[in-house]
């Protein structure tokens, strides 16, 4: 077995998710977490958490991407900052892992992707749901035709973690994080739908604020159509206790994956499968840290040991679908997805 040299990496943003990423990077032998950029100095920890004692805290993104010896950055900043930060990092010779959503519109995604392609930098994306073992098996079975012709996805990713956030947190801002349930959790289901069905064609969506009263909404329903004719029905809610469900229906059978707990701290997945003419099957998949698996896949791609599994065309599809959902919420109409 080839020993993989640790990737010297930094993090931009040390909020809720930045802390999760920092802990995972510090635990993995594939990374050397060197520095963290956080402009809000009050968020710099003192004393330092375990594993971060030698990590340097910086006050700006510019200082981060100028750090000598750095090979890559993880971007955990507010969504509108992603495109310019990806471009700046790529031009500085750094590989980039960006938290979801990659960008808020296709034009920005094209700029960011082009910058990484021009500089031959790997661009990772925080769609860790793809790295859950049950989801990987389901994708293989669908590709093998186990369920016949795929017809429809039904998916839900709901949580109430944001109820604990202060009202001025950027994740609750309509300007920074429009259609909150989409940019928070629904984006994972858009991306998973793309991973199964490919190029999206049109979307209808409805957003409500009945549960928490967030200015960017708390309850989202999406009807997403693909070029193949398959559809995805997506629900994302920010005002109810955690629930996670993903089901694929086909002409010969169906499969449902249910999360036992939030993916931040996974405790396993319950699987139910039915194939025509056979008895219903159930199984349990043991806990697996999919966020870490995604990051380590990125590190292996940087080292040239593997190909990063989320290609740039799929990244474009997901951002284009996100942009169209935002338009559909505003217009109340079915919106074509421009690609």
Sine and cosine of phi, psi and omega as CSV:
sin_phi,cos_phi,sin_psi,cos_psi,sin_omega,cos_omega
0.00,0.00,0.76,-0.65,0.00,-1.00
-0.97,0.24,0.78,-0.63,0.05,-1.00
-0.98,0.20,0.79,-0.61,-0.07,-1.00
-1.00,-0.02,0.82,-0.57,0.01,-1.00
-0.91,0.40,0.75,-0.66,0.00,-1.00
-0.85,0.53,0.64,-0.77,0.00,-1.00
-1.00,0.06,0.84,-0.54,0.02,-1.00
-0.97,0.23,0.88,-0.47,-0.22,-0.98
-0.67,-0.74,0.43,-0.90,0.10,-1.00
-0.76,-0.65,0.26,-0.97,-0.01,-1.00
-0.86,-0.52,0.68,-0.73,0.15,-0.99
-0.97,-0.25,0.92,-0.39,0.00,-1.00
0.97,-0.22,0.83,-0.55,-0.03,-1.00
-0.80,-0.60,0.75,0.66,0.13,-0.99
-1.00,0.03,-0.48,-0.88,-0.04,-1.00
-0.81,0.59,-0.83,0.56,-0.10,-1.00
-0.97,0.22,-0.50,0.86,0.09,-1.00
-0.86,0.51,-0.60,0.80,0.05,-1.00
-0.92,0.40,-0.65,0.76,0.05,-1.00
-0.88,0.47,-0.73,0.69,-0.01,-1.00
-0.89,0.45,-0.68,0.73,-0.01,-1.00
-0.86,0.51,-0.69,0.73,0.00,-1.00
-0.89,0.45,-0.67,0.75,-0.02,-1.00
-0.93,0.37,-0.66,0.75,0.02,-1.00
-0.90,0.44,-0.64,0.77,-0.04,-1.00
-0.93,0.36,-0.40,0.92,0.00,-1.00
-1.00,0.06,-0.35,0.94,-0.13,-0.99
-1.00,0.01,0.72,-0.70,0.05,-1.00
-0.95,0.32,-0.15,0.99,-0.03,-1.00
-1.00,0.06,-0.01,1.00,-0.05,-1.00
-0.75,-0.66,0.54,-0.84,0.20,-0.98
-0.87,-0.48,1.00,-0.06,-0.02,-1.00
-0.96,0.29,0.92,-0.38,-0.15,-0.99
-0.99,-0.16,-0.65,0.76,-0.09,-1.00
-0.41,-0.91,0.37,-0.93,0.01,-1.00
-0.73,-0.68,0.77,-0.63,0.05,-1.00
-0.98,-0.19,0.84,-0.55,0.05,-1.00
-0.60,-0.80,0.94,-0.34,-0.06,-1.00
-0.92,0.39,-0.41,0.91,0.05,-1.00
-1.00,0.09,0.99,-0.16,-0.12,-0.99
-0.87,0.50,-0.48,0.88,0.01,-1.00
-0.88,0.47,-0.34,0.94,0.01,-1.00
-1.00,0.06,-0.14,0.99,0.06,-1.00
-0.93,0.37,0.85,-0.53,-0.14,-0.99
-0.96,0.27,0.63,-0.78,0.11,-0.99
-0.50,-0.87,0.89,-0.45,-0.03,1.00
-0.95,0.32,0.23,-0.97,-0.02,-1.00
-0.95,0.30,0.62,-0.78,0.09,-1.00
-0.91,0.42,0.31,-0.95,0.04,-1.00
-0.84,0.54,0.71,-0.70,0.01,-1.00
1.00,-0.02,-0.21,0.98,-0.05,-1.00
-0.90,-0.43,0.22,0.98,-0.09,-1.00
-0.87,0.49,-0.56,0.83,-0.04,-1.00
-0.99,-0.13,0.07,1.00,-0.03,-1.00
-0.99,0.17,0.73,-0.69,0.01,-1.00
-1.00,0.07,0.74,-0.67,0.08,-1.00
-0.98,-0.18,0.76,-0.65,-0.04,-1.00
-0.89,-0.45,0.31,-0.95,-0.08,-1.00
-0.99,-0.16,-0.11,0.99,-0.06,-1.00
-0.52,-0.86,0.40,-0.91,0.05,-1.00
-0.92,0.39,-0.60,0.80,0.01,-1.00
-0.87,0.50,-0.65,0.76,0.04,-1.00
-0.91,0.41,-0.59,0.81,-0.02,-1.00
-0.89,0.46,-0.79,0.61,-0.10,-1.00
-0.97,0.25,-0.12,0.99,0.08,-1.00
-0.99,-0.13,-0.02,1.00,-0.06,-1.00
-0.90,0.43,0.82,-0.57,-0.01,-1.00
-0.87,0.49,0.67,-0.74,0.07,-1.00
1.00,0.09,-0.14,0.99,-0.03,-1.00
-0.94,0.34,0.64,-0.77,0.01,-1.00
-0.93,-0.36,-0.43,0.90,-0.10,-1.00
-0.40,-0.92,0.33,-0.94,0.06,-1.00
-0.75,-0.66,0.51,-0.86,0.19,-0.98
-0.94,-0.33,0.83,-0.56,-0.05,-1.00
-0.99,-0.14,0.91,-0.42,0.02,-1.00
-0.84,-0.55,0.67,0.74,-0.07,-1.00
-0.98,-0.22,0.15,-0.99,0.06,-1.00
-0.82,0.58,0.57,-0.82,-0.18,-0.98
-0.78,0.62,-0.71,0.70,-0.07,-1.00
-0.90,0.44,-0.26,0.97,-0.02,-1.00
-1.00,0.10,-0.23,0.97,-0.19,-0.98
-0.87,0.50,-0.76,0.65,-0.13,-0.99
-0.85,0.53,-0.80,0.60,-0.04,-1.00
-0.91,0.42,-0.56,0.83,0.01,-1.00
-0.95,0.32,-0.62,0.78,0.07,-1.00
-0.88,0.48,-0.73,0.69,-0.02,-1.00
-0.88,0.47,-0.71,0.70,0.00,-1.00
-0.89,0.46,-0.67,0.75,0.00,-1.00
-0.91,0.41,-0.71,0.70,-0.01,-1.00
-0.88,0.48,-0.67,0.74,0.00,-1.00
-0.93,0.36,-0.37,0.93,0.08,-1.00
-1.00,0.07,0.06,1.00,0.05,-1.00
1.00,0.06,0.28,0.96,-0.07,-1.00
-0.98,-0.22,0.61,-0.79,0.19,-0.98
-0.97,0.25,0.43,-0.90,-0.15,-0.99
-0.74,-0.67,0.76,-0.65,0.21,-0.98
-0.91,-0.41,0.89,-0.45,-0.08,-1.00
-0.93,-0.36,0.72,-0.70,0.10,-1.00
-0.93,0.37,0.41,-0.91,-0.01,-1.00
-0.96,0.28,0.42,-0.91,-0.22,0.98
-0.95,0.30,0.49,-0.87,-0.01,-1.00
-0.81,0.59,-0.79,0.62,0.05,-1.00
-0.50,-0.86,0.18,-0.98,-0.04,-1.00
-1.00,-0.04,-0.17,0.99,0.04,-1.00
-0.47,-0.89,0.32,-0.95,-0.09,-1.00
-0.92,0.40,-0.58,0.81,0.00,-1.00
-0.87,0.50,-0.70,0.72,0.04,-1.00
-0.92,0.39,-0.63,0.78,0.02,-1.00
-0.88,0.47,-0.65,0.76,0.03,-1.00
-0.88,0.48,-0.67,0.74,0.01,-1.00
-0.89,0.46,-0.70,0.71,-0.04,-1.00
-0.92,0.39,-0.72,0.70,0.00,-1.00
-0.89,0.45,-0.68,0.74,-0.01,-1.00
-0.88,0.47,-0.64,0.77,0.01,-1.00
-0.88,0.47,-0.65,0.76,0.01,-1.00
-0.95,0.32,-0.61,0.79,0.03,-1.00
-0.92,0.38,-0.66,0.75,-0.02,-1.00
-0.89,0.46,-0.58,0.81,-0.04,-1.00
-0.99,-0.13,0.06,1.00,0.00,-1.00
0.84,0.55,0.69,0.72,0.06,-1.00
-0.98,-0.22,0.58,-0.82,0.08,-1.00
-0.97,0.25,0.70,-0.71,0.05,-1.00
-0.90,-0.45,0.97,-0.26,0.06,-1.00
-1.00,-0.02,0.33,-0.94,-0.04,-1.00
-0.63,-0.78,0.63,-0.77,-0.11,-0.99
-0.98,0.22,0.78,0.63,0.10,-1.00
-0.98,-0.19,0.93,0.36,-0.14,-0.99
-0.94,0.34,-0.28,0.96,0.01,-1.00
-0.86,0.51,-0.46,0.89,0.05,-1.00
-0.89,0.45,-0.37,0.93,-0.13,-0.99
-0.99,-0.14,0.09,1.00,0.09,-1.00
-0.96,0.27,0.74,-0.67,-0.08,-1.00
-0.82,0.57,-0.66,0.75,-0.01,-1.00
-0.90,0.44,-0.63,0.78,0.01,-1.00
-0.93,0.37,-0.62,0.78,0.02,-1.00
-0.91,0.42,-0.66,0.75,0.04,-1.00
-0.91,0.42,-0.68,0.73,0.01,-1.00
-0.87,0.49,-0.67,0.75,0.01,-1.00
-0.89,0.47,-0.64,0.77,0.04,-1.00
-0.90,0.44,-0.69,0.72,-0.02,-1.00
-0.91,0.42,-0.64,0.77,0.05,-1.00
-0.89,0.46,-0.70,0.72,0.01,-1.00
-0.89,0.45,-0.52,0.85,0.00,-1.00
-0.99,0.12,-0.07,1.00,0.04,-1.00
0.99,0.14,0.30,0.95,-0.04,-1.00
-0.84,0.54,-0.58,0.81,-0.07,-1.00
-0.98,-0.21,0.21,0.98,-0.02,-1.00
0.98,0.22,-0.51,-0.86,0.06,-1.00
-0.96,0.27,0.84,-0.55,0.00,-1.00
-0.94,0.33,0.69,-0.72,-0.11,-0.99
-0.91,-0.41,-0.73,0.69,-0.19,-0.98
-0.37,-0.93,0.57,-0.82,0.18,-0.98
-0.94,-0.35,0.67,-0.74,0.19,-0.98
-0.85,-0.52,0.82,-0.57,-0.12,-0.99
-0.59,-0.81,0.58,-0.82,0.04,-1.00
-0.64,-0.77,0.67,-0.74,0.10,-1.00
-0.61,-0.79,0.99,-0.17,-0.07,-1.00
-0.82,-0.57,0.48,-0.88,-0.01,-1.00
-0.35,-0.94,0.21,-0.98,0.06,-1.00
-0.80,-0.60,0.36,0.93,-0.01,-1.00
-0.87,0.50,-0.54,0.84,-0.09,-1.00
-0.96,0.29,-0.20,0.98,0.05,-1.00
-0.90,0.43,-0.39,0.92,-0.01,-1.00
-1.00,0.06,-0.11,0.99,-0.05,-1.00
-0.98,0.21,0.56,-0.83,0.15,-0.99
-0.90,0.44,0.50,-0.87,-0.11,-0.99
-0.88,0.47,-0.38,0.93,-0.01,-1.00
-1.00,-0.05,0.15,0.99,0.04,-1.00
-0.91,0.42,0.64,-0.77,-0.08,-1.00
-0.89,0.46,-0.41,0.91,0.00,-1.00
-0.93,0.36,-0.26,0.97,0.02,-1.00
-0.97,-0.24,0.13,0.99,-0.06,-1.00
-1.00,-0.01,0.77,-0.63,0.03,-1.00
-0.94,0.35,-0.43,0.90,0.01,-1.00
-0.97,0.23,-0.62,0.79,-0.08,-1.00
-1.00,-0.06,-0.60,0.80,-0.05,-1.00
-0.74,-0.67,0.93,0.38,-0.03,-1.00
-0.88,0.47,0.51,-0.86,-0.06,-1.00
0.78,0.63,0.94,0.35,-0.14,-0.99
-0.77,0.64,-0.72,0.70,0.00,-1.00
-0.89,0.45,-0.41,0.91,0.02,-1.00
-0.97,0.25,-0.80,0.60,-0.07,-1.00
-0.95,0.30,-0.38,0.93,0.01,-1.00
-0.99,0.12,-0.81,0.59,-0.12,-0.99
-0.77,-0.64,-0.60,0.80,-0.07,-1.00
-0.87,0.49,-0.47,0.88,0.00,-1.00
-0.87,0.50,-0.54,0.84,0.05,-1.00
-0.89,0.45,-0.62,0.79,-0.04,-1.00
-0.97,0.24,-0.55,0.83,0.15,-0.99
-0.86,0.51,-0.74,0.67,-0.04,-1.00
-0.91,0.42,-0.68,0.73,0.04,-1.00
-0.88,0.48,-0.63,0.78,0.03,-1.00
-0.88,0.47,-0.68,0.73,0.07,-1.00
-0.87,0.48,-0.63,0.77,-0.04,-1.00
-0.91,0.42,-0.43,0.90,0.03,-1.00
-1.00,-0.07,-0.64,0.76,-0.20,-0.98
-0.94,-0.35,-0.20,0.98,0.07,-1.00
1.00,0.09,-0.73,-0.68,-0.16,-0.99
-0.96,0.27,0.85,-0.53,0.03,-1.00
-0.99,0.14,0.43,-0.90,-0.09,-1.00
-0.89,-0.46,-0.68,0.73,-0.08,-1.00
-0.38,-0.93,0.30,-0.95,-0.06,-1.00
-0.49,-0.87,0.57,-0.82,0.21,-0.98
-0.83,-0.55,0.55,-0.84,-0.07,-1.00
-0.44,-0.90,0.48,-0.88,0.07,-1.00
-0.71,-0.71,0.68,-0.73,-0.04,-1.00
-0.84,-0.54,0.70,-0.71,0.06,-1.00
-0.80,-0.60,0.20,-0.98,0.04,-1.00
-0.67,-0.74,0.73,0.68,-0.10,-1.00
-1.00,0.08,-0.42,0.91,-0.15,-0.99
-1.00,-0.07,-0.70,0.72,-0.08,-1.00
-0.86,-0.51,-0.27,0.96,0.01,-1.00
0.95,0.31,0.34,0.94,0.05,-1.00
-0.88,0.47,0.61,-0.79,-0.03,-1.00
-0.91,0.41,-0.42,0.91,0.04,-1.00
-0.98,-0.18,0.29,0.96,0.13,-0.99
1.00,0.01,0.34,-0.94,0.02,-1.00
-0.73,-0.68,-0.12,0.99,-0.07,-1.00
-0.64,-0.77,0.87,-0.50,-0.10,-1.00
-0.79,-0.62,0.70,-0.71,0.13,-0.99
-0.83,-0.56,0.72,-0.69,-0.09,-1.00
-0.75,-0.66,0.70,-0.72,0.16,-0.99
-0.90,-0.43,0.94,-0.34,-0.11,-0.99
-0.91,-0.41,0.82,-0.57,-0.02,-1.00
-0.95,-0.30,0.59,-0.81,-0.02,-1.00
-0.92,-0.39,0.31,-0.95,-0.03,-1.00
-0.85,0.53,-0.51,0.86,0.00,-1.00
-0.94,0.34,-0.30,0.95,-0.11,-0.99
0.98,-0.18,-0.21,0.98,0.10,-1.00
-0.93,0.38,0.39,-0.92,-0.01,-1.00
-0.74,-0.67,0.36,-0.93,0.05,-1.00
-0.76,-0.65,0.79,-0.61,0.04,-1.00
-0.96,-0.26,0.90,-0.44,-0.16,-0.99
-0.86,-0.52,0.71,-0.71,0.09,-1.00
-0.82,-0.57,0.72,-0.69,0.06,-1.00
-0.64,-0.77,0.82,-0.58,-0.09,-1.00
-0.75,-0.67,0.63,-0.77,0.00,-1.00
-0.91,-0.41,0.32,0.95,-0.07,-1.00
-0.72,-0.70,0.39,0.92,0.01,-1.00
-0.65,-0.76,0.45,-0.89,0.03,-1.00
-0.83,0.56,0.37,-0.93,-0.15,-0.99
-0.83,0.56,0.68,-0.73,0.19,-0.98
-0.52,-0.85,0.70,-0.71,0.03,-1.00
-0.66,-0.75,0.84,-0.54,-0.05,-1.00
-0.58,-0.82,0.67,-0.74,0.06,-1.00
-0.62,-0.78,0.84,-0.54,-0.05,-1.00
-0.73,-0.69,0.68,-0.74,0.10,-1.00
-0.91,-0.41,0.76,-0.65,0.03,-1.00
-0.92,-0.39,0.72,-0.69,0.02,-1.00
-0.75,-0.66,0.06,-1.00,-0.06,-1.00
-0.94,0.34,-0.27,0.96,0.00,-1.00
-0.90,-0.43,-0.09,1.00,-0.02,-1.00
0.21,-0.98,-0.09,-1.00,-0.02,-1.00
-0.52,-0.86,0.32,-0.95,0.03,-1.00
-0.60,-0.80,0.70,-0.72,0.03,-1.00
-0.85,-0.53,0.72,-0.70,0.10,-1.00
-0.92,-0.40,0.80,-0.60,0.05,-1.00
-0.87,-0.49,0.79,-0.61,0.08,-1.00
-0.97,0.24,0.66,-0.75,0.09,-1.00
-0.99,0.15,-0.53,0.85,0.02,-1.00
-0.56,-0.83,0.14,-0.99,0.02,-1.00
-0.84,0.55,0.64,-0.77,-0.02,-1.00
-0.86,0.51,-0.30,0.95,0.06,-1.00
-0.86,0.51,-0.63,0.78,0.04,-1.00
-0.75,-0.67,0.97,0.26,-0.13,-0.99
-0.92,0.38,0.62,-0.79,0.08,-1.00
-0.83,-0.57,0.27,0.96,0.08,-1.00
0.91,-0.42,0.11,-0.99,-0.08,-1.00
-0.72,-0.70,0.65,-0.76,0.09,-1.00
-0.99,-0.17,0.78,-0.63,-0.08,-1.00
-0.90,-0.44,0.71,-0.70,0.13,-0.99
-0.81,-0.58,0.73,-0.68,-0.08,-1.00
-0.69,-0.72,0.70,-0.72,0.08,-1.00
-0.73,-0.68,0.81,-0.58,0.09,-1.00
-0.90,-0.43,0.68,-0.73,-0.05,-1.00
-0.80,0.60,0.76,-0.66,0.04,-1.00
1.00,0.07,-0.02,1.00,-0.02,-1.00
-0.84,-0.55,0.31,-0.95,0.05,-1.00
-0.94,0.35,0.52,-0.85,0.09,-1.00
-0.88,0.47,0.68,-0.74,0.00,-1.00
-0.92,-0.40,0.58,-0.82,0.10,-1.00
-0.77,-0.64,0.49,-0.87,0.00,-1.00
-0.43,-0.90,0.30,-0.95,0.07,-1.00
-0.83,-0.55,0.75,-0.66,0.08,-1.00
-0.97,-0.23,0.78,-0.63,-0.03,-1.00
-0.89,0.45,0.39,-0.92,0.04,-1.00
-0.84,0.55,0.57,-0.82,0.00,-1.00
-0.50,-0.87,0.73,-0.68,-0.05,-1.00
-1.00,0.09,1.00,0.03,-0.09,-1.00
-0.93,0.38,-0.50,0.86,0.03,-1.00
-0.89,0.45,-0.72,0.70,0.04,-1.00
-0.90,0.43,-0.65,0.76,0.01,-1.00
-0.87,0.49,-0.64,0.77,0.04,-1.00
-0.89,0.46,-0.75,0.66,0.01,-1.00
-0.87,0.50,-0.67,0.75,-0.02,-1.00
-0.94,0.33,-0.52,0.85,0.11,-0.99
-0.90,0.44,-0.64,0.77,0.08,-1.00
-0.87,0.49,-0.73,0.69,-0.01,-1.00
-0.87,0.49,-0.67,0.74,0.01,-1.00
-0.91,0.41,-0.59,0.81,0.05,-1.00
-0.92,0.39,-0.64,0.77,0.06,-1.00
-0.87,0.49,-0.64,0.77,-0.01,-1.00
-0.98,0.20,-0.05,1.00,0.03,-1.00
0.98,0.22,0.30,0.96,-0.04,-1.00
-1.00,-0.01,-0.26,0.97,0.01,-1.00
-0.36,-0.93,0.17,-0.99,0.08,-1.00
-0.99,-0.16,0.75,-0.66,0.01,-1.00
-0.89,0.46,0.77,-0.64,-0.22,-0.98
-0.97,0.25,-0.21,0.98,0.05,-1.00
-0.98,-0.20,0.98,-0.21,-0.09,-1.00
-0.98,0.21,0.22,-0.98,-0.11,-0.99
-0.92,0.39,-0.50,0.87,0.04,-1.00
-0.92,0.40,-0.65,0.76,0.06,-1.00
-0.91,0.42,-0.59,0.81,0.07,-1.00
-0.87,0.49,-0.68,0.73,0.03,-1.00
-0.88,0.48,-0.71,0.70,-0.02,-1.00
-0.85,0.53,-0.71,0.70,-0.05,-1.00
-0.92,0.38,-0.67,0.74,0.02,-1.00
-0.92,0.39,-0.64,0.77,0.04,-1.00
-0.89,0.46,-0.63,0.77,0.05,-1.00
-0.91,0.40,-0.68,0.74,0.05,-1.00
-0.85,0.52,-0.74,0.67,-0.01,-1.00
-0.87,0.50,-0.64,0.77,-0.01,-1.00
-0.94,0.35,-0.58,0.81,0.06,-1.00
-0.89,0.46,-0.70,0.71,0.02,-1.00
-0.85,0.52,-0.67,0.74,0.03,-1.00
-0.91,0.42,-0.67,0.74,-0.04,-1.00
-0.91,0.41,-0.60,0.80,0.06,-1.00
-0.88,0.48,-0.66,0.75,-0.03,-1.00
-0.96,0.27,-0.67,0.75,-0.12,-0.99
-1.00,0.10,-0.46,0.89,-0.11,-0.99
0.96,0.29,0.19,0.98,-0.05,-1.00
-0.91,-0.42,0.23,-0.97,0.17,-0.98
-0.95,0.30,0.79,-0.61,-0.04,-1.00
-0.93,-0.36,0.76,-0.64,0.10,-0.99
-0.94,0.34,0.55,-0.84,0.04,-1.00
-0.99,-0.16,0.90,-0.43,-0.09,-1.00
-1.00,0.01,0.87,-0.49,0.03,-1.00
-0.69,-0.72,0.00,0.00,0.00,0.00
